[in-house]
Amino acid sequence: MGSATEKTLETVKKSMANYDEKKFRKWFGADNGKQNDIMVKNRIRNTYNFMRDGYGTKWNVICCHN
């Protein structure tokens, strides 16, 4: 895994597999009616799938590492 996108995917996958409630609360706050936990988790999973399955055909990563 060499590109910035591949490294990001690796990190996100690891985070999804090792869910930590305390860290989740730190970054996303408490569950509420506007943004419940499942919506946040689904958005993370959907973003991961988008990046993994077809990001190259839909957008280009512009990064200082290129």
C-alpha positions in Angstrom: 0.0 0.0 0.0 1.7 3.1 -1.2 -0.7 5.9 -2.0 -2.2 8.3 0.5 -5.7 6.9 -0.4 -4.6 3.3 0.2 -3.1 4.2 3.5 -6.2 6.1 4.5 -8.4 3.1 3.6 -6.2 0.8 5.7 -6.6 3.1 8.7 -10.4 3.5 8.3 -10.8 -0.3 7.9 -8.8 -0.9 11.1 -10.9 1.7 12.9 -14.1 0.1 11.8 -12.9 -3.3 12.9 -11.7 -2.0 16.3 -14.6 0.2 17.4 -13.8 2.1 20.6 -16.9 3.7 22.2 -14.8 6.3 24.2 -12.9 7.5 21.1 -16.2 7.5 19.1 -17.8 9.8 21.7 -14.7 12.0 21.7 -14.9 12.7 18.0 -18.6 12.5 17.3 -20.3 13.4 20.5 -23.4 12.0 22.1 -26.2 10.3 20.2 -29.0 12.8 19.3 -32.0 13.1 17.1 -30.3 15.0 14.4 -27.2 12.8 14.1 -27.7 9.4 15.7 -24.8 7.0 16.1 -26.0 4.6 13.3 -26.1 7.5 10.8 -22.5 8.4 11.6 -21.3 4.8 11.4 -23.2 4.2 8.1 -21.6 7.4 6.7 -18.1 6.2 7.6 -18.8 2.7 6.1 -20.3 4.2 2.9 -17.3 6.6 2.5 -14.9 3.7 3.0 -16.8 1.6 0.3 -16.8 4.6 -2.1 -13.1 5.1 -1.7 -12.3 1.4 -2.0 -14.6 0.6 -4.9 -14.5 3.5 -7.3 -13.0 6.7 -6.2 -10.5 6.7 -9.1 -13.3 7.0 -11.6 -15.2 9.7 -9.7 -12.6 12.0 -8.3 -8.9 12.6 -8.1 -6.9 13.0 -4.9 -4.9 16.1 -4.8 -2.2 15.9 -2.1 1.1 17.3 -1.3 2.5 13.7 -1.3 2.0 13.4 -5.1 
